[in-house]
């Protein structure tokens, strides 16, 4: 028999303890992703906090479907700040609420708009520089 067959029948506190041992590498050969569905919301929140603290991108990716929206939001914000190396914040998008997705979309549109404006300013500067060079050559 495999340990995975017993997971649904285990006490949530025992599973939380096991999850912490797996994360802290005190136990080998047990996959955290197998434990996650059975942890319950409160225990899952604690596990996610630890994974974020440890910057464990691989386990965070597998934990997303079991996280609360609040924890997914916290993870998204940490990833956006670059606090979790190797974690792409876009994987959080399907698990955020629609209001948060809209907020992210609006921020990206605003950023794209300002970058486009900056590029136009740079192009104007480049044209001014070319005009100055042409004027200098004509005077010479």
Buried (B, 14 or more C-beta within 10 A) or exposed (E): EEEEEEBEEEEBEEBBEBBBBBBEEEEEEEEBBBBBEBBEEEBBBEBBEBBBEEBBBEBBBBBBEBBBEEBBBBBBEBBBEEEBEEBEBEBBEEBBEEEBBEEBEEEEEEEEEEEEEEEEEEEEEEEEEEEEEEEEEEEE
